[in-house]
């Protein structure tokens, strides 16, 4: 018997957010979550977007909907960066999937086409904009999210490289 927070298909265990946690997450205010998401998108993706993709995205309202967690993140591309938006009634494009599938997409373990054709990722709204986003995701270099880079030892090593040499105010 499967644990209620996992689903197996083809031998793969897929995590799903447990319903009690999803109910709690839906109570969170949406704007701070969107702000956190766009901060990550700007750190990881903004520099990789070609100018023509940025031009096509400019001012367009996009929503990321994490179905099993009951979360929605609204944002747009403007002036060369992603910007959080307050919750909107209408968007130009909505991308929906479970948390597990978004994580696999971010780690480049699955491509958007595979998730789409297996009905694990849906795109609603402007079809042309959806294709631009899908093609931009396909063209990204390397995994955009590698959990190993956030292990305490890896974070500490990065912080050590950023720290200037010697004591902050010279030798005493």
Phi and psi in degrees as GROMACS dihedral restraints (atoms count N, CA, C in turn):
[ dihedral_restraints ]
;  ai    aj    ak    al  type     phi  dphi    fc
    3     4     5     6     1   -78.4    20    10
    4     5     6     7     1   145.5    20    10
    6     7     8     9     1   -66.5    20    10
    7     8     9    10     1   144.8    20    10
    9    10    11    12     1   -61.6    20    10
   10    11    12    13     1   -16.9    20    10
   12    13    14    15     1   -97.8    20    10
   13    14    15    16     1     7.9    20    10
   15    16    17    18     1  -129.0    20    10
   16    17    18    19     1   157.3    20    10
   18    19    20    21     1  -137.3    20    10
   19    20    21    22     1   138.1    20    10
   21    22    23    24     1  -116.5    20    10
   22    23    24    25     1   134.7    20    10
   24    25    26    27     1  -142.8    20    10
   25    26    27    28     1   126.5    20    10
   27    28    29    30     1    58.7    20    10
   28    29    30    31     1    32.1    20    10
   30    31    32    33     1    84.4    20    10
   31    32    33    34     1    -8.0    20    10
   33    34    35    36     1   -90.4    20    10
   34    35    36    37     1   135.1    20    10
   36    37    38    39     1   -93.7    20    10
   37    38    39    40     1   121.5    20    10
   39    40    41    42     1  -110.7    20    10
   40    41    42    43     1   124.3    20    10
   42    43    44    45     1   -74.0    20    10
   43    44    45    46     1   140.5    20    10
   45    46    47    48     1  -128.2    20    10
   46    47    48    49     1   145.7    20    10
   48    49    50    51     1   -67.1    20    10
   49    50    51    52     1   127.2    20    10
   51    52    53    54     1   -61.3    20    10
   52    53    54    55     1   139.4    20    10
   54    55    56    57     1   -51.8    20    10
   55    56    57    58     1   -40.5    20    10
   57    58    59    60     1   -62.2    20    10
   58    59    60    61     1   -37.9    20    10
   60    61    62    63     1   -69.0    20    10
   61    62    63    64     1   -39.6    20    10
   63    64    65    66     1   -61.4    20    10
   64    65    66    67     1   -41.5    20    10
   66    67    68    69     1   -61.1    20    10
   67    68    69    70     1   -39.4    20    10
   69    70    71    72     1   -66.7    20    10
   70    71    72    73     1   -44.2    20    10
   72    73    74    75     1   -62.9    20    10
   73    74    75    76     1   -35.0    20    10
   75    76    77    78     1   -67.2    20    10
   76    77    78    79     1   -16.5    20    10
   78    79    80    81     1   -83.1    20    10
   79    80    81    82     1   -12.8    20    10
   81    82    83    84     1   -71.6    20    10
   82    83    84    85     1   145.6    20    10
   84    85    86    87     1   -65.7    20    10
   85    86    87    88     1   137.1    20    10
   87    88    89    90     1   -73.9    20    10
   88    89    90    91     1   -32.5    20    10
   90    91    92    93     1   -63.1    20    10
   91    92    93    94     1   -45.2    20    10
   93    94    95    96     1   -59.2    20    10
   94    95    96    97     1   -36.4    20    10
   96    97    98    99     1   -63.7    20    10
   97    98    99   100     1   -42.0    20    10
   99   100   101   102     1   -63.5    20    10
  100   101   102   103     1   -38.5    20    10
  102   103   104   105     1   -63.4    20    10
  103   104   105   106     1   -42.4    20    10
  105   106   107   108     1   -64.5    20    10
  106   107   108   109     1   -42.4    20    10
  108   109   110   111     1   -61.3    20    10
  109   110   111   112     1   -47.5    20    10
  111   112   113   114     1   -67.7    20    10
  112   113   114   115     1   -29.1    20    10
  114   115   116   117     1   -61.5    20    10
  115   116   117   118     1   -46.4    20    10
  117   118   119   120     1   -64.2    20    10
  118   119   120   121     1   -43.7    20    10
  120   121   122   123     1   -60.9    20    10
  121   122   123   124     1   -40.3    20    10
  123   124   125   126     1   -67.8    20    10
  124   125   126   127     1   -37.0    20    10
  126   127   128   129     1   -69.2    20    10
  127   128   129   130     1   -38.0    20    10
  129   130   131   132     1  -100.1    20    10
  130   131   132   133     1   -42.6    20    10
  132   133   134   135     1  -103.2    20    10
  133   134   135   136     1   -34.0    20    10
  135   136   137   138     1   -54.1    20    10
  136   137   138   139     1   -40.8    20    10
  138   139   140   141     1   -70.7    20    10
  139   140   141   142     1   -22.1    20    10
  141   142   143   144     1   -89.1    20    10
  142   143   144   145     1   -11.4    20    10
  144   145   146   147     1   -76.9    20    10
  145   146   147   148     1   125.6    20    10
  147   148   149   150     1   -64.3    20    10
  148   149   150   151     1   154.3    20    10
  150   151   152   153     1   -57.2    20    10
  151   152   153   154     1   -39.5    20    10
  153   154   155   156     1   -67.1    20    10
  154   155   156   157     1   -32.9    20    10
  156   157   158   159     1   -68.7    20    10
  157   158   159   160     1   -45.2    20    10
  159   160   161   162     1   -58.0    20    10
  160   161   162   163     1   -40.7    20    10
  162   163   164   165     1   -63.8    20    10
  163   164   165   166     1   -39.4    20    10
  165   166   167   168     1   -71.3    20    10
  166   167   168   169     1   -33.0    20    10
  168   169   170   171     1   -80.5    20    10
  169   170   171   172     1   -18.9    20    10
  171   172   173   174     1   -51.4    20    10
  172   173   174   175     1   119.9    20    10
  174   175   176   177     1    77.4    20    10
  175   176   177   178     1    -3.1    20    10
  177   178   179   180     1   -79.0    20    10
  178   179   180   181     1   138.2    20    10
  180   181   182   183     1   -90.6    20    10
  181   182   183   184     1   124.7    20    10
  183   184   185   186     1  -125.0    20    10
  184   185   186   187     1   143.8    20    10
  186   187   188   189     1  -125.6    20    10
  187   188   189   190     1   133.4    20    10
  189   190   191   192     1  -103.3    20    10
  190   191   192   193     1   122.3    20    10
  192   193   194   195     1  -116.8    20    10
  193   194   195   196     1   117.4    20    10
  195   196   197   198     1   -95.4    20    10
  196   197   198   199     1    99.0    20    10
  198   199   200   201     1   -57.5    20    10
  199   200   201   202     1   -51.1    20    10
  201   202   203   204     1   -72.6    20    10
  202   203   204   205     1   -19.2    20    10
  204   205   206   207     1   -96.8    20    10
  205   206   207   208     1   -10.9    20    10
  207   208   209   210     1    68.6    20    10
  208   209   210   211     1    27.6    20    10
  210   211   212   213     1  -106.5    20    10
  211   212   213   214     1   146.6    20    10
  213   214   215   216     1  -134.5    20    10
  214   215   216   217     1   135.5    20    10
  216   217   218   219     1  -124.3    20    10
  217   218   219   220     1   119.1    20    10
  219   220   221   222     1  -105.7    20    10
  220   221   222   223     1   135.2    20    10
  222   223   224   225     1  -159.1    20    10
  223   224   225   226     1   173.5    20    10
  225   226   227   228     1  -146.5    20    10
  226   227   228   229     1   165.9    20    10
  228   229   230   231     1  -102.0    20    10
  229   230   231   232     1   125.9    20    10
  231   232   233   234     1  -153.1    20    10
  232   233   234   235     1   135.1    20    10
  234   235   236   237     1    53.7    20    10
  235   236   237   238     1    41.4    20    10
  237   238   239   240     1    77.9    20    10
  238   239   240   241     1    16.4    20    10
  240   241   242   243     1  -154.0    20    10
  241   242   243   244     1   161.3    20    10
  243   244   245   246     1   -80.0    20    10
  244   245   246   247     1   141.0    20    10
  246   247   248   249     1  -131.7    20    10
  247   248   249   250     1   133.2    20    10
  249   250   251   252     1   -67.7    20    10
  250   251   252   253     1   148.0    20    10
  252   253   254   255     1  -124.3    20    10
  253   254   255   256     1   151.1    20    10
  255   256   257   258     1   -64.6    20    10
  256   257   258   259     1   161.1    20    10
  258   259   260   261     1   -53.1    20    10
  259   260   261   262     1   138.6    20    10
  261   262   263   264     1  -120.5    20    10
  262   263   264   265     1   149.5    20    10
  264   265   266   267     1   -72.0    20    10
  265   266   267   268     1   -45.9    20    10
  267   268   269   270     1  -119.2    20    10
  268   269   270   271     1   141.8    20    10
  270   271   272   273     1  -127.4    20    10
  271   272   273   274     1   162.3    20    10
  273   274   275   276     1   -78.8    20    10
  274   275   276   277     1   -31.6    20    10
  276   277   278   279     1  -151.0    20    10
  277   278   279   280     1   134.7    20    10
  279   280   281   282     1  -122.0    20    10
  280   281   282   283     1   125.3    20    10
  282   283   284   285     1  -106.1    20    10
  283   284   285   286     1   123.8    20    10
  285   286   287   288     1  -125.0    20    10
  286   287   288   289     1   135.7    20    10
  288   289   290   291     1  -164.9    20    10
  289   290   291   292     1   171.4    20    10
  291   292   293   294     1   -79.8    20    10
  292   293   294   295     1   161.3    20    10
  294   295   296   297     1   -55.8    20    10
  295   296   297   298     1   -43.2    20    10
  297   298   299   300     1   -57.5    20    10
  298   299   300   301     1   -43.8    20    10
  300   301   302   303     1   -71.2    20    10
  301   302   303   304     1   -37.0    20    10
  303   304   305   306     1   -63.8    20    10
  304   305   306   307     1   -39.5    20    10
  306   307   308   309     1   -64.8    20    10
  307   308   309   310     1   -43.2    20    10
  309   310   311   312     1   -62.9    20    10
  310   311   312   313     1   -37.2    20    10
  312   313   314   315     1   -65.6    20    10
  313   314   315   316     1   -45.5    20    10
  315   316   317   318     1   -64.1    20    10
  316   317   318   319     1   -33.9    20    10
  318   319   320   321     1   -85.5    20    10
  319   320   321   322     1    -1.1    20    10
  321   322   323   324     1    64.4    20    10
  322   323   324   325     1    29.1    20    10
  324   325   326   327     1   -83.6    20    10
  325   326   327   328     1   -24.5    20    10
  327   328   329   330     1  -132.9    20    10
  328   329   330   331     1   150.0    20    10
  330   331   332   333     1   -98.9    20    10
  331   332   333   334     1   160.8    20    10
  333   334   335   336     1   -57.5    20    10
  334   335   336   337     1   -37.4    20    10
  336   337   338   339     1   -62.2    20    10
  337   338   339   340     1   -45.0    20    10
  339   340   341   342     1   -59.5    20    10
  340   341   342   343     1   -48.2    20    10
  342   343   344   345     1   -63.8    20    10
  343   344   345   346     1   -40.3    20    10
  345   346   347   348     1   -64.4    20    10
  346   347   348   349     1   -48.5    20    10
  348   349   350   351     1   -71.8    20    10
  349   350   351   352     1   -21.0    20    10
  351   352   353   354     1   -91.3    20    10
  352   353   354   355     1     8.7    20    10
  354   355   356   357     1    59.0    20    10
  355   356   357   358     1    31.3    20    10
  357   358   359   360     1  -100.4    20    10
  358   359   360   361     1   -15.3    20    10
  360   361   362   363     1  -128.6    20    10
  361   362   363   364     1   131.9    20    10
  363   364   365   366     1  -124.9    20    10
  364   365   366   367     1   148.0    20    10
  366   367   368   369     1  -124.8    20    10
  367   368   369   370     1   125.2    20    10
  369   370   371   372     1  -124.5    20    10
  370   371   372   373     1   141.0    20    10
  372   373   374   375     1   118.7    20    10
  373   374   375   376     1  -140.7    20    10
  375   376   377   378     1   -65.7    20    10
  376   377   378   379     1   110.0    20    10
  378   379   380   381     1   -61.6    20    10
  379   380   381   382     1   -42.1    20    10
  381   382   383   384     1   -63.5    20    10
  382   383   384   385     1   -43.1    20    10
  384   385   386   387     1   -63.1    20    10
  385   386   387   388     1   -40.3    20    10
  387   388   389   390     1   -59.5    20    10
  388   389   390   391     1   -41.1    20    10
  390   391   392   393     1   -67.6    20    10
  391   392   393   394     1   -37.8    20    10
  393   394   395   396     1   -61.7    20    10
  394   395   396   397     1   -45.9    20    10
  396   397   398   399     1   -63.8    20    10
  397   398   399   400     1   -45.4    20    10
  399   400   401   402     1   -60.1    20    10
  400   401   402   403     1   -46.6    20    10
  402   403   404   405     1   -65.5    20    10
  403   404   405   406     1   -35.9    20    10
  405   406   407   408     1   -65.6    20    10
  406   407   408   409     1   -40.4    20    10
  408   409   410   411     1   -63.5    20    10
  409   410   411   412     1   -41.0    20    10
  411   412   413   414     1   -63.2    20    10
  412   413   414   415     1   -31.8    20    10
  414   415   416   417     1   -87.2    20    10
  415   416   417   418     1    -5.4    20    10
  417   418   419   420     1   -62.5    20    10
  418   419   420   421     1   144.5    20    10
  420   421   422   423     1   -83.6    20    10
  421   422   423   424     1   136.6    20    10
  423   424   425   426     1    53.5    20    10
  424   425   426   427     1   171.0    20    10
  426   427   428   429     1   -64.4    20    10
  427   428   429   430     1   134.6    20    10
  429   430   431   432     1   -82.6    20    10
  430   431   432   433     1   -15.5    20    10
  432   433   434   435     1  -140.4    20    10
  433   434   435   436     1   115.6    20    10
  435   436   437   438     1  -121.3    20    10
  436   437   438   439     1   109.2    20    10
  438   439   440   441     1   -54.7    20    10
  439   440   441   442     1   -28.2    20    10
  441   442   443   444     1   -62.3    20    10
  442   443   444   445     1   -28.9    20    10
  444   445   446   447     1   -70.7    20    10
  445   446   447   448     1   -11.9    20    10
  447   448   449   450     1  -105.8    20    10
  448   449   450   451     1     7.3    20    10
  450   451   452   453     1   -63.4    20    10
  451   452   453   454     1   145.3    20    10
  453   454   455   456     1   -50.9    20    10
  454   455   456   457     1   -40.7    20    10
  456   457   458   459     1   -65.8    20    10
  457   458   459   460     1   -37.8    20    10
  459   460   461   462     1   -69.8    20    10
  460   461   462   463     1   -41.7    20    10
  462   463   464   465     1   -62.9    20    10
  463   464   465   466     1   -44.8    20    10
  465   466   467   468     1   -60.2    20    10
  466   467   468   469     1   -43.2    20    10
  468   469   470   471     1   -61.8    20    10
  469   470   471   472     1   -40.9    20    10
  471   472   473   474     1   -65.4    20    10
  472   473   474   475     1   -41.9    20    10
  474   475   476   477     1   -64.1    20    10
  475   476   477   478     1   -38.1    20    10
  477   478   479   480     1   -62.1    20    10
  478   479   480   481     1   -39.8    20    10
  480   481   482   483     1   -67.2    20    10
  481   482   483   484     1   -29.6    20    10
  483   484   485   486     1   -80.3    20    10
  484   485   486   487     1   -24.1    20    10
  486   487   488   489     1   -70.4    20    10
  487   488   489   490     1   132.3    20    10
  489   490   491   492     1   -65.2    20    10
  490   491   492   493     1   154.9    20    10
  492   493   494   495     1   -71.9    20    10
  493   494   495   496     1   142.1    20    10
  495   496   497   498     1    82.1    20    10
  496   497   498   499     1   173.4    20    10
  498   499   500   501     1   -64.3    20    10
  499   500   501   502     1   158.8    20    10
  501   502   503   504     1   -60.8    20    10
  502   503   504   505     1   -31.3    20    10
  504   505   506   507     1  -120.1    20    10
  505   506   507   508     1    30.4    20    10
  507   508   509   510     1    81.5    20    10
  508   509   510   511     1   173.9    20    10
  510   511   512   513     1   -68.6    20    10
  511   512   513   514     1   151.3    20    10
